[in-house]
Amino acid sequence: MEDAAPIHIRISRREWIVILLLVLSVVINYIDRSNLGLAMPLLERQFGFSSLSAGQLLSAFFWTYALVQLFGLAGELTDRFPVGWVLMLGYLLWSTATAFMGLITSYGGLLALQLVLGLGESVAYPCYSRIFAAMPQEHRGRANAFIDAGTKLGPAAGAFVGGMVLMHWGWRMLFMVFGVGALVWMLPWYFAMPRREERQRSRRTTQERNAATPASGSSGSIAKMIRLRCAWGTTIGHFSGNYFYYFLLAWLPTYLVQEEHLSIGSMSKLTAGIFLLIACTTLLAGWISDRFIAHGVSSTAVRLTVVVGGQIMASSLLGLTLVHGRPLIALGLLAIACIGHGGYASNHWAIAQTLAGPTMAGRWSSLQNGVANFAGIAAPWLAGLIVQTRGSARLAFVVTGGVALLGALSFALLVRRVEPVNWEMA
């Protein structure tokens, strides 16, 4: 008996609007969480932070961001209540926290608002996964690639525009401009947000719907999830990818200013260029992967090849141990690593969404993202400790390359097949 030919379903105009608004929300999300790293060279001068104190402040966001997801609160909210409203309320909270950072006069105040910022942003990825899990398989690569590109375009735009704001108006206006200005997004989202997820779910291909039926029943649970080898694979791999990215997000601006002796203007342009490179790679890899799947190549082969290969490329930062004193070669290795990270980032969420199925997508992504975002605590803190004890961030780059290699091994060895989990049998 021959396999049924794949059924190709086009993304509707309304779905494209939702995707574009989600991309804009994640751009703003990452601008807001990267503002502190961008302003840190000026804050260190004004408040006299040590490198270790700066690292602790940069990691504070992730305590609430990770823990709220790890304990399942973000996933429960996303799976139990209308996803559009959950995202909107979280967005309002994080934008308000960003704006108030411009009024703070103490280390403790910045720390408290970083915790509030993390609380607001904790619902974002569970909401994205809940929406995208209802899409056909052949569209998830692009949808997730657009989201991940937004996570790179946010810091790129924030570094470029924020650098000019810092030079002309100082760090307080940086937070005020991005915090207050971002509230405009809420108006179009109110009219476009998905209110009836059943309509999206009905658009999945017949082939995927039949495969997903066992995966999307009421028998799915966190208790079953944590017994799955593939869940550990996606979670450890996600932690590794996050470690790479959050290290760059937190310490690249300070490294370029303090060790490469760049001006604020030059630093902001180079930082923007690096994140733009990752974004372009993500979009290209997401488009290519969806094209292969649409032409009949298995999602297992496509998703795992892109993710594992990308993290192996990201581990090229290990080569920095051999190029001391040769900055151009070091920048070349950084570029190769960032291209690899972009490839990985385009597909890793599509793997988790496929494994979980629509009704478990919020809880799966919440738990996975909660664990993975402890990398946001570990990477800035460990980098700060290395800089304070060794006087250079070079070893911190090498550690990041090793963590990326661990992520490649995790996906390769623990995630064998990219297909919906049969929760009745799990």
HELIX and SHEET records of a PDB file:
HELIX    1   1 ARG A   13  PHE A   47  1                                  35    
HELIX    2   2 SER A   51  LEU A   70  1                                  20    
HELIX    3   3 LEU A   73  ARG A   80  1                                   8    
HELIX    4   4 VAL A   83  MET A  101  1                                  19    
HELIX    5   5 TYR A  107  GLU A  121  1                                  15    
HELIX    6   6 ALA A  124  PHE A  132  1                                   9    
HELIX    7   7 GLN A  137  TRP A  169  1                                  33    
HELIX    8   8 TRP A  171  GLY A  181  1                                  11    
HELIX    9   9 ALA A  182  TRP A  185  5                                   4    
HELIX   10  10 MET A  186  ALA A  192  1                                   7    
HELIX   11  11 GLU A  197  ARG A  201  1                                   5    
HELIX   12  12 THR A  206  ALA A  212  1                                   7    
HELIX   13  13 PRO A  214  SER A  216  5                                   3    
HELIX   14  14 ILE A  222  MET A  225  1                                   4    
HELIX   15  15 ARG A  229  GLN A  258  1                                  30    
HELIX   16  16 ILE A  264  ALA A  294  1                                  31    
HELIX   17  17 SER A  299  ALA A  314  1                                  16    
HELIX   18  18 SER A  315  LEU A  322  5                                   8    
HELIX   19  19 PRO A  327  ALA A  356  1                                  30    
HELIX   20  20 PRO A  358  MET A  360  5                                   3    
HELIX   21  21 ALA A  361  ALA A  372  1                                  12    
HELIX   22  22 ALA A  375  ARG A  390  1                                  16    
HELIX   23  23 ARG A  394  LEU A  414  1                                  21    
END                                                                             
